[in-house]
Amino acid sequence: MVSIKAAAAAALLSCCALVQQTAAQTSYPNRVVTIVSPTAPGGSYSIYAQLIALGLEKRLGKPVIVENKPGAGTVIGTNLVAKAEPDGHTMLLGASPGLAINVTTNKSLPYDVLKDFIPVSLFAMSPQVLMVNAALPIHSVADIARIAKEKPGSLTFASNGPGTVMHLSGEMMKRQLGIDIMHVPYKGAAPALNDVMGGHVSMVFTSLASAGAMVNSDKTRIIGLTTTDRIETLPSVRPLAEIGMPGFDSSLWYMVVVPAKTPKEIVDKLHHEIGVVTSEPEVRKKIVELGAIAIKSPPLAELQTFLKSEIERWGKVVQAAGLAGTM
């Protein structure tokens, strides 16, 4: 009799918990929603998070705030979200460096990207340009390959640090062209660009946002884009994939993710609502102004596959560069 009563009580508790969970999902959100930006305020992560937060706040009817949690190459903020309650009230504004590249460059991470997160929306791609010092006789990918082979050690490329997208793009180019060009790391994109413009370094892969006014400078020359397609803001610049490096693509992407085990109903809702927000003309315009391309997110079913493929793709680049487990 006792066991029957115990079983009945357990069933009742389980039923109550299920009812409470369903009610919470139905009333989502029922408190402040937080978007974590894993970098310092003022950068692209933070700006995109603010754009999405403003739009979501209007659509969800609850406050949506942005918390900047910088540190350890986005690991601190990312881990905070991985360990958060999976109820849709905490999400991460992530990107390819933190969600894909870090998986291989780091010796270990306090989370498993594929197991601890659910991708919700992929909303922007940020292309880079390959920019060279204008005084050099380089006008094409073929020129880079020729000079590197004819004059070994004469060409260099800058980056904002080892293991960054700027660095790995150069490593991808070296591998694809079968050349050896010395990497010159800096502590940021600005000093790297300045030294290319000043002729101290031959070339650099950099985002459109970082390139800024130098896109039209007489001290630098753009060779090509790192996207596989042309973009509206630079219609005359061809992708590197079309002019000597087939399939080359080292663009950054930005994605919203939530903790694993977040209820499907909430994930579906966020996928839809973020899609609406990022498709608004003013938001798309702002994304373009930041040097990126506003895109329509693939369906939820495809996002996990995309994330897995990006981890594998960048992992090969990291390993080829000898950077696996170095962070």
C-alpha positions in Angstrom: 0.0 0.0 0.0 2.8 2.4 0.9 4.5 1.8 -2.4 1.3 2.5 -4.3 0.8 5.7 -2.4 4.5 6.7 -3.0 4.1 5.9 -6.7 0.9 8.0 -6.9 2.6 10.9 -5.1 5.5 10.7 -7.5 3.2 10.7 -10.5 1.3 13.7 -9.1 4.5 15.6 -8.6 5.7 14.8 -12.1 2.4 15.9 -13.5 2.5 19.2 -11.6 6.1 19.8 -12.8 5.0 19.2 -16.4 2.0 21.5 -16.0 4.3 24.2 -14.5 6.9 23.8 -17.3 4.1 24.0 -20.0 2.7 27.1 -18.4 6.1 28.7 -18.3 6.6 27.9 -22.0 3.2 29.3 -22.8 3.8 32.5 -21.0 7.3 33.0 -22.3 8.9 35.4 -21.6 7.8 36.0 -18.1 10.8 38.2 -17.0 13.7 40.1 -18.3 15.5 38.4 -21.3 19.3 38.8 -21.5 21.5 38.6 -24.5 25.1 38.0 -23.6 27.8 39.6 -25.7 31.1 37.8 -25.0 33.3 40.8 -25.8 33.8 44.3 -24.5 31.2 47.0 -25.2 31.4 48.9 -28.5 32.4 46.0 -30.8 30.4 44.3 -33.5 29.1 41.6 -31.0 27.7 44.2 -28.7 26.2 46.4 -31.5 24.4 43.4 -33.1 23.2 42.3 -29.7 21.7 45.8 -29.0 20.0 45.8 -32.4 18.4 42.4 -31.7 17.5 43.4 -28.1 15.7 46.5 -29.2 13.6 44.6 -31.7 12.9 41.7 -29.5 11.8 43.9 -26.6 9.0 45.4 -28.8 7.9 42.0 -30.1 8.1 40.0 -26.8 6.7 42.7 -24.6 9.4 42.2 -21.9 12.6 44.0 -21.3 15.6 42.6 -23.3 19.0 43.7 -22.1 22.5 43.2 -23.3 25.3 42.1 -20.9 28.9 42.3 -22.0 30.9 39.5 -20.5 34.4 39.7 -22.1 37.4 37.6 -21.4 39.4 34.6 -22.5 38.6 35.0 -26.2 34.8 34.9 -25.7 35.1 31.8 -23.4 33.8 33.5 -20.2 30.6 34.9 -21.7 30.0 31.7 -23.8 30.4 29.5 -20.7 28.0 31.7 -18.7 25.3 31.0 -21.3 26.1 27.3 -21.5 25.5 27.0 -17.8 22.4 29.2 -17.7 18.8 28.0 -17.1 17.5 26.6 -20.4 14.3 28.6 -20.4 15.0 31.1 -23.2 15.7 34.0 -20.9 19.4 33.9 -21.5 21.0 33.7 -25.0 24.4 34.3 -26.6 25.3 36.5 -29.4 28.1 34.3 -30.9 30.2 34.3 -33.9 32.6 32.0 -35.8 35.7 32.8 -33.8 34.1 31.8 -30.5 31.7 29.0 -31.7 33.9 27.4 -34.3 37.5 28.4 -34.3 38.0 28.2 -30.5 37.0 24.5 -30.5 40.3 23.6 -32.1 42.6 26.4 -30.9 41.9 25.9 -27.2 43.4 23.0 -25.3 40.1 22.6 -23.5 36.8 24.4 -23.1 34.4 24.3 -20.2 31.6 23.5 -22.6 30.9 21.5 -25.7 29.6 23.8 -28.4 27.6 21.2 -30.2 26.2 19.5 -27.1 25.6 22.6 -24.8 24.0 25.0 -27.3 21.1 25.1 -29.7 21.6 27.5 -32.7 18.6 29.8 -33.0 19.4 32.3 -35.8 22.2 32.9 -38.2 21.7 36.5 -39.2 24.8 38.2 -40.6 28.0 37.4 -42.6 31.0 39.7 -42.3 33.2 39.5 -45.4 36.9 40.4 -45.3 39.0 42.0 -48.1 42.5 41.1 -49.0 44.3 44.4 -49.0 47.9 45.0 -50.2 50.3 48.0 -50.0 49.7 50.0 -53.2 53.4 50.4 -53.9 53.8 46.7 -54.4 53.5 45.3 -58.0 50.6 43.2 -56.8 47.3 43.4 -58.7 46.0 39.9 -58.5 46.2 36.6 -56.7 48.6 35.3 -59.5 51.0 38.2 -58.6 51.1 37.1 -55.0 51.8 33.5 -55.9 54.5 34.5 -58.4 56.4 37.0 -56.2 56.2 34.6 -53.2 57.8 31.9 -55.3 60.3 34.1 -57.2 61.4 36.0 -54.1 61.0 33.8 -51.0 60.7 35.8 -47.8 59.9 39.1 -49.6 56.1 39.1 -48.7 54.5 39.3 -45.3 50.9 39.5 -44.0 49.6 41.2 -40.9 46.9 40.1 -38.4 45.4 41.1 -35.1 46.9 38.1 -33.4 47.5 34.3 -33.7 44.4 32.2 -34.2 42.2 35.1 -35.3 40.2 35.1 -38.5 42.7 37.6 -40.0 45.5 35.2 -39.3 43.8 32.1 -40.4 42.7 33.7 -43.6 46.4 34.2 -44.5 47.1 30.6 -43.6 44.3 29.5 -45.9 45.8 31.6 -48.7 49.3 30.2 -48.1 48.0 26.6 -48.2 45.8 27.1 -51.2 48.5 28.8 -53.3 51.3 26.6 -52.1 53.4 29.5 -50.9 55.2 30.6 -47.8 54.6 34.2 -46.5 55.6 35.3 -43.0 52.9 36.1 -40.5 53.3 39.4 -38.6 50.9 39.5 -35.6 49.8 42.8 -34.0 47.7 43.5 -30.9 44.8 44.8 -32.9 43.5 45.4 -36.4 44.3 49.1 -36.5 48.1 48.9 -36.0 48.1 46.0 -38.5 46.3 48.1 -41.1 48.5 51.1 -40.4 51.7 49.1 -41.1 50.3 47.8 -44.4 49.4 51.3 -45.4 52.9 52.4 -44.4 54.6 49.7 -46.3 56.0 47.9 -43.4 53.9 44.8 -44.1 52.8 43.6 -47.5 49.2 42.7 -47.0 46.4 42.0 -44.7 43.0 40.3 -44.6 40.6 42.7 -42.8 36.9 43.3 -42.3 35.2 46.1 -44.3 34.4 47.8 -41.0 38.1 47.8 -40.0 39.3 48.9 -43.5 37.1 51.9 -43.4 38.4 54.9 -45.4 41.4 52.8 -46.6 39.1 51.0 -49.0 39.5 54.0 -51.3 43.0 55.0 -50.2 45.8 55.5 -52.7 48.2 53.7 -50.2 46.4 50.4 -50.4 44.8 48.2 -53.0 42.0 45.6 -52.6 42.7 42.4 -54.4 39.5 40.5 -53.6 36.7 39.5 -51.2 36.7 36.5 -48.9 33.0 35.8 -49.6 32.0 33.4 -52.4 29.6 36.0 -53.8 29.9 39.7 -54.6 28.4 42.2 -52.2 26.4 45.4 -52.7 28.7 47.7 -50.9 31.7 46.7 -53.1 30.1 45.7 -56.4 33.4 46.0 -58.4 35.4 43.8 -56.1 35.4 40.1 -57.1 35.6 37.3 -54.7 39.0 35.6 -54.3 37.2 32.4 -55.1 36.6 33.7 -58.7 40.2 35.0 -59.3 42.6 32.3 -58.4 41.5 30.6 -55.1 38.5 28.4 -55.9 36.1 27.9 -53.0 38.0 30.4 -50.7 35.7 31.6 -47.9 36.9 33.0 -44.6 34.0 35.3 -43.7 32.9 35.8 -40.2 29.3 34.9 -39.3 27.1 35.9 -36.4 24.6 33.6 -34.7 22.3 33.6 -31.7 22.3 30.5 -29.6 20.6 29.3 -26.4 21.5 26.7 -23.8 20.8 23.0 -24.7 17.5 21.6 -23.4 15.7 24.9 -24.1 12.1 23.8 -24.9 11.4 23.5 -28.6 8.5 25.9 -28.4 10.7 28.6 -27.1 13.4 28.0 -29.6 10.9 28.1 -32.5 9.5 31.4 -31.1 12.9 33.0 -30.9 13.9 31.8 -34.3 10.8 33.4 -35.8 11.0 36.6 -33.8 14.8 37.2 -34.4 14.2 36.5 -38.1 11.5 39.2 -38.1 13.7 41.7 -36.3 16.8 41.1 -38.5 14.7 41.4 -41.7 13.5 44.9 -40.8 14.9 47.5 -43.3 16.5 49.7 -40.6 18.2 46.7 -38.9 19.5 45.4 -42.3 20.8 48.9 -43.1 22.7 49.0 -39.9 24.2 45.6 -40.5 25.4 46.7 -43.9 26.8 49.9 -42.3 28.9 47.7 -40.0 30.5 46.1 -43.0 28.4 42.9 -43.0 25.7 41.2 -45.0 22.3 40.7 -43.5 21.1 37.2 -44.3 17.9 35.2 -43.8 18.6 32.4 -41.3 18.5 28.9 -42.5 15.7 26.7 -40.9 16.5 25.4 -37.4 17.0 21.9 -38.7 19.9 23.1 -40.8 21.7 25.3 -38.3 23.2 22.5 -36.2 24.6 20.9 -39.3 26.0 24.3 -40.4 27.7 24.8 -37.0 29.2 21.3 -37.1 30.5 21.8 -40.6 32.1 25.2 -39.6 33.8 23.6 -36.6 35.3 21.0 -38.9 36.2 23.4 -41.6 38.0 25.9 -39.4 39.5 23.0 -37.4 41.4 21.9 -40.5 42.8 25.4 -41.0 43.9 25.7 -37.4 45.6 22.3 -37.5 47.4 23.1 -40.7 48.6 26.3 -39.2 50.0 24.4 -36.2 47.7 26.2 -33.8 45.6 23.3 -32.4 45.5 23.4 -28.6 47.8 26.5 -28.3 45.4 28.8 -26.5 
